[in-house]
Amino acid sequence: MLFQDALAAGLTDHGIDAVFGLIGDGNLFVMDSFRRREGTTYVGVVHEATAVEAASGYAQVTGRTGVATVTHGPGLTNTVTALTDAVRGRVPVLLIAGDTRPEDLHHTQKLAQREVVLAAGAGFEQLRSPATLAEDLGNALRRAHVEQRPIVLNTPVNFQWAEAEYVRSASGRVDEAGIRPSEEALDAALGIIASAKRPVVLAGRGAIDPAARAALLRLASRIGAPLATTLRARDLFRGEPHDLGICGTVAHDVALSTLAASDCIIAFGASLNRFTTTEGWLVDGRRLVQVDADRHALGRYVDPDVGVLSDAAVTADEFVALLDEAEIPPSAFASPELAAELAGRQREQPDRSTDRTVDIHTAVCRVDAAVAPDRTVVTDSGRFIHSAWPMIGVEDPRHFVHTASFGSIGLGMGTAIGASVGRPGHPTLLVTGDGGFMMGGLNEFSTAVRHGLDMVVLVLNDGSYGAEHIQFVRREMDPVMSTFRWPDLGPVADALGGRGFTVRNLAELESALAHLPQRDRPVLVDVHLDPDLVPAGH
């Protein structure tokens, strides 16, 4: 068969049924062949960065490898920020990138593509020839899964229309579930847990599957420990009486006081980065047991007293069995008093809305209540996250995706497109700032419209780049350089084929939210805020 048909067949043989991309000379015939195959979806986007963002969002909500495609040269360089974000977020993505003919040294778009890819922290896999297509594709997919990062499959343009004999090659994926801990690590960890008077069980993204959740609940009950999660495992223990919620820089006051009183943290599948540990505060003066099936995660950011290389569910149940065998009594840290304090915690704050602006806390709370609970939530990055992350929840941690791993704004819309494709039949709520939306959302809102995605875009619009605005204000300097008079985004959304609402007060907010149950296209709600009243976080 032709090379492009063989590559399309290889993708579907590996279970790839959705690809996000922007076509050019280096990939157009491959994608034409892919879209013609039964059961496939090709989502064409406006900018190459969006293709990678969408593949990342798709991967995070489905648990599968996301696939994107771009052409050579500028097509690849346009993806660098999105690639780096996915690398930092440890998201498995395959990027099929076209490349110029090796012999064409003066091609306008010729570039040292390997160096660009490696600079972003992604992996590079050269497609060597049409004859090695199946092997090279399988190896790239295996690496994306094992290395948990984007892998770029570099595909010379002249391979298209070449003859290729296709024989499927196995991806070589290894299922790491069920890895058992060493006896030495178990004994060392158990000694710390058994002596703890005020332990806390902390779950990260590596411990969100149902088996791990159930095992961690059994362990917490056995040792009398409150439960907490990282941001990416948020709402894993929602509804449990001793759920502290998110641990770290966006933790609420009851969680912070409970964590401050703890003497031992037992972390499962959590990298324990600077945000989860609040710049190391969480582990200062406390014993730390870190359990992870990824050996590279153990001790990456902080040194645990004991690191246990093992599956979360298996290890938690081993701890329970050994504690029972030794007849170690539980602590009293997860007390009825703590449960009552958590249940009585007030989410409401004084409303500071005016006739020209809406209070950010009020806006977030009302949108949280208005969008169906089975939603997918995607957030861009910006100052607004300190209000949005604590307030807007999900039914399952995999339904929450943020784009803050590289500290860039403007990645939210593309990620939301991929997440929406990954969870059809469920609404996707994108929460973004005005700067991020103008940078990377405005151009892709029409993509959501073209593909008929069920998306609600909440633009928290303070007319500024908030992180810079607050720095000027704190130094008593004029913040005018950080402020912008954007166009009215409601009519813009209408012009792009969606439904837009401009919200300047509570009455307009209620009118916009009342429309949501009847929506038949992507909706944008542009909520105007006072930049001086947007919290900057801890």
N, C-alpha and C positions, 0 to 999 in steps of 0.2 A: 504494500500500500504506500501511498504518499506519506512523507514525514509528518505533515500536519495532521493527517488522519490517524497516524500511529500515536502521536503525542496525545491527541484527544482521547483515543481509546485507552491509553495508559492512565490518564487522569480518571476516567470513569471506572476502569478496572480497580483502581485503588479507592473507590468510594467517593471520589470528588464529584459532587453534583452542582456546585455553585462556584463561579469564578467572578471576581471583581476586577475590572480593568479599563484601560484606555488604549485603543488600538493605534498602531503605527506600522511602518514598514516591517519592523522586526517581529510582529506577532499577529498581524491581522488574519492571515490564512489559518493559523492554528486555532484562533478563537472562532473563526467562522465554522471550522469543522467541529469544534466543541459544542457550539450552540445548536448545531443540527442533530446532535445525538439525543436520543430519547431520554427524558427525565432530567435534563440539564437546565441550568439557569445561568445566563451571562448577564451581569449587571454592569452596564456601561456608565462610567462616571465622567466628570468634567475635568478633574485634575488628577495626575498620577498619584499624589500623596493620598488622595481619597481611596484609591484602590487598595493600598496597604492598610490604611485605617479600617476600611470596611472588612478586609480579611481578618484583621485583628479582632474587631468586634464580633464577627461571626465565630471565630475560634473560641473566644471567651465564653459565649453563651451556649455553644454546642458541645464544647469539650473535644472538638475535632480540629484538624489542621485547616486553617484558612488559606485560600489560594487567591493570589492576585497576579496580574500580568501588565507589563508596560513595554514600550519599545526601547530602543537604545539611546545612549547619550543623555540628552536633557530629560528624556522619559524616565531614566533611572535616577539622575541627580535630583529630580523633583520629589523623589520618595524618601530622601535621606532622613528628614526629621521624623516622619512616620515610622521608618525602619528602626531608628534609634529608640523611639518610644516603645515599640514592640519588643526590642531587645531588652530594655530595662524592665519591662513588665513580664518578661519570660513567657512570651506568647508564641506558640508554634505556627509559623506562617511560611508558605512556599511562595516565593515571588519568581515567576517566569519572566525573565528579562531578555528581550532581543539584544543582539549585538551585531555590529557591522562586520562585513566580510574581513577576515584576517589580512588578506592581501591588499585591501583598499586602504592604504596608509593615509590618504588625504581626504577621506570622507568627512563631510562637515560635522557629523555627529560622532566621530570616532573618539573614544575615551578609554582610559585605563579603568575598566569597570570593576575589576577585582579590588583595586585599591580603594575605590569609593565605597564598595560594600564592606570591606574589612574595617574601614574608618568608622562606619556606623555601628560596628560591633556584630554585624550579621555574619553568617557563614556563606561561603562561596562554593558553588559546585559547577564545574564546567561540563556542559553537554558536549562530549568529545566528537561524536560523529552520529549520523543516522543509525549506524549499526549498533551503537551502544546506548541508544535512546532509553530502552526499558530499564537497563541497569542504572543509568545515571539518574533517571527520574525516581526509581525506587530508593536509591541511596539518598537523594535530596529529601524525600519524604521521611525516610528513617531518621536522618539527622535532625530535621525540624522537630520530630517527636521526642527523640532522645535528648537533644540539647536544649529543648524548650526555648527556641529563638527562631527568628526568620532565617531561612536559607534561600539564597538567590541562585536559581538554575539559569546559568548564562547560555543563551541559545543563539548561535550565529544565524543571521538572516538567510544566508545561502542554503541552509538545510531545508527551508521550505521548498516544496516541489521536487525534492530528491526522493528517490525510492528508498523505502525502509522495510525491512522484514521485522515485524513486531511479534515478540514473545514476552508475555508478562513476566516481570521480575518481582519477587517478593520484596516488601518494604523492610523486612528484618526488624519490625517493631517487637519490643519486649515488654510484657506486662509486669510491672514492678509491684503490683498489689500483693499483699500477703507476706512481704519480706519480714522475717523474724529477727528480733534483736539478739545480740550476743548475751551470753549469761553474765559476763563481766559488766557490761553496760547496764543490764537489768538490775543487778545487785547494787551497783553504785547509785543508780537513780532511785531505787527503792529506799535506800538508806536516807536520802534527802527527803523523799515524800513522807516516809513514816515518821520522821521527826518534826515535820512542819506543823505549826500551830495555826497558821493562817494562810493556807494555800489557795492559789487561783489557777484554774485551768483555762488556757488561752489557745484558741483555734485560729489557724490561718487558712489560706486558700488551698493548701495541700491537705486539708482535713475536712472538706465540705461534703464528701459523698455520704449517703445515708448510713452506711456501715460505720464510718468514722464518727458521725454525729451521735449515733446511738451508743457507741462505746465510750465516747467522752462524757456523755451524760451519766453512764453507769459509774465511771471513775469519779466524777465530781460528786455524785451522790454518796459513793463509798467513803470518800475522804472529807466530806463536808465542805466542798470548795465552791465559791461563786464561779461563774462562767463569763468569759469575755472573748472577743474576736478581734482580729485585725480588720482594717477597712474592707479588704477584698473578700473577707468571709462574713461580712455584716449580715445580721439577722439570722445567723445559723441557729441560734438558741432562742429566737423570738417566741415569747409566750411562756418561757420558763421563769419561775418565780425569782431565781437568783441570777438572771441574765444582766450583766453589767453593760452590755452593748459594745460599742467600739472602744478599743483600748488605744490610747495615744493622744495626739494633738487635738482631736475633735471629741474626746471623751466628755461626758457630762459630769456634773459636780459630785454626784453620789458615786459614780465609777471611780473618779479620781481619789476621793477620800478612802474608798475601799482598797484600791490598789496601793495607796500610800501606807495603809495599815498592814498589808500582806507581808509575809516573810519568805514566800516561795512561789515561783512562777513555773508552771509545767506547760510548756509550749509544744503544740503539735502542728506541723506543716506551716509554720510561720517563720519568715526570714528574720524577723526582729530588727527591722531597719530603724533608722533614726526617728521616723514618724511614729511607729508603733511604740518605741521605747521612750518617746519624748526626749530625744537627744541623750539617751542612756539612763535617764532618771529611773525608769521602770526596773532596771536590773541592779541599780546601786544599792548595796546593803541587803540584797535578797539572794537566796539560792535559786539557781536556774537550771532546770532540766529541759533540754531541747530535743524533741523527737522529730525526725524528718526522713523520708525515704530517699531524698536527694542528698548525697554526701556533700555536694558543693554548698548546700544551704547551711550546714552545721558550722557554726562559728564564723559565718561570713561577715556579720556586722558586730556581734558581741561574742565573747568567750563564755560558753555555758560551763557550769560546774560539772555537768555530765551531758555529753552528746550521745544520742541513741539513733543509730542508723537503722530505721525500721518503719514499717507501715503503721500509721496512726491507730487504726482499729485494733490490730493485733497487739500492739504494745499496751494500749490502754486496758485491754482485757487481761493481759499478762500481769499488769500492775494490780488489778483487782484480785485476781486469783492468788497472788503472792501475799497481798495484804490480808486476805481472808485466812490463808494458811498460817500466817504469823499472828493472827488475831490482834491486829493493830486497830485500836479504836479510831473512829472518825474525829475530825476536828469539829468545832462548833462555829466555824467562821461563817458558813452559809446559814445564818440564823433566821428565825422568824422576824426578828426586828429589821434585819437587812431587807428581807423580802417586802416588808411593809413600807420601808423607806423607798425602795425602788418603785413599788406600786403607786405610792403617793407623790412621786416626783412630778412637778408641774412642767408641762411642755409649753404652756401658753406664756407669752410675754406681752408687755404693754404695747398696744398698737400705736405707731407714730405716723400713720398715713395722713395725707393732706388732700386737698382737692386737685393737686398737681402731681403728687407722687404717692407710691404705695410703700408701706413698711415691708422690708424684705422678708422678715420672719412671718408676717401675716400672709404674704403672697405664697411663700413656700408651703406653709401649712394648708392653705386652701387648695392649692394645686395637688398636694399629696392626697387630700381627701376626695378630690374630684376625678382623678384618673384611676381606672380599675386596678385593684390590688394585684392582679396577675400580670401586670406590666413588666416590661424591661426598662430599667433606668440607666441612662448613659449621662455622664457629666463631662463637660469640657473642663478646662482649668481656669482659675482666676480667683479673685478675692471672695466671690460669692460662695465658694465651696464650703467655707466655714459655717455658713447658714444652711446650705442645701444638704451636705453629707449627714449631719446629725438627724435631719428631719424627714427625709424622703426615703422610705424603706421599700423592701422587696420581700416576696414570699420565699425566695431561695437565693442564696448568695451568688449563684451563677447568673442570676438575672440582673446583677449590678456590675457596671463597667465604668471605670474612670479612665481619663486620658492624661493623667498627671505624672506619669513615670519619668518623663524627660523635662517636666516643668514648662512645656509649651502650651500656648493657647491655640485654638483653631482646629483641633483634631476631633472635636466632638461629633460634628455632623456626619463625617465619613464613618466614624465608628458606629454611630447610631444606625446608619444605613445597613451595615453588615449585621449588626445585632438584630435588626428588624427582619432581615431575610432569614436569619438563623432561627427566629421564633415566630413563624407565621401564625396568625390567629390570635396574637397577643399585641396590645398596643405598646409602642416604644415611646417613652418620655425622655426627651433630650433636655437637659438643663444646661444653659450656656450663658456666658456673659455677652455683653454687646460687642466688645472688642474681639472675642473669639469667634462670634457669629459672623462679623463683618470680614474677618480674616479667612475663615475656612468654611463657613456655613452658608452664606448667601449664595455662593456659586453652586452649591450642591442641594439646596432646597428643591430646585427643579428636578434633580435626580430622584428624590423621594416621590415627587409628584408623578414623574414619568413611569416609575415602577409601581405606582399604586400602593405605597407603603402606609401602614396605619401608624402615623407618627404625630406626636404633640411636641412642639418645640417651645419651651419656656425660655424667653430671653430676659434675663435679669439685667436691665438696662440702666446703668447709672451714668451713662454718657461720658465714661472715662476709662482709662486703663487704671483699674483700682489699686493694684499693688504699687504703682508709681505715684498715684494721687495721694495715697496715705503717707508716703515718704516726704513729699513736698509739704503736706499739711503738718506733719509732726515736727518739721524743722521751721515751721512758720514762714514757708516760702509760698509764692504764688503757684498754684497747681495748674495754671492755664495750659501748659504744654501737654498735660495728661488728659485734658478734656476734649470732647468731640461733639459736634452737632451732627448726629447721624440723620439720614433720611427717615421718615416715618415708616417703620418696618411692616405695619399692618397692611397698607395698600401695596407695598412691594410683594408681600407674600401672595396677595390676590393676583397681582400681575404675573407671578410665576406659576399660577395655576392652582395654588393652595387656597387656604382661607386664613386671613390675617385679622388680628385684633390689636388695636393700640389701647393700652390700659394706663390711665393716669390717676385713677382713684378706685376706691372699693366698689362703687356701683358698676364701673366699667369692667372690673375684674369679675364680678358676679355674672355679668352679662356674657362675658367671654366663656366662662366655665360652664354656663348653662347650655352653650352650644355643643359641648363635647360629646354628649350622648348621641347627637344626630350627625356627627361628622362623617363625611364620605371621601375625604381627601386629607392630606397633611395639613395640620393646623399650627399656626404660629401665634403665640401670645406674647406681645412685646410690653413688658411691665416696666414702667418708668420709676426709677428709684432716686433718692437723694444720695449722692456719693458721700456726703458727710455722715450718713447714718448707716452705712454698710459696715458690719463688724469686720475687723481684720484678723480675727482668730487669736490664739494664745501667743 
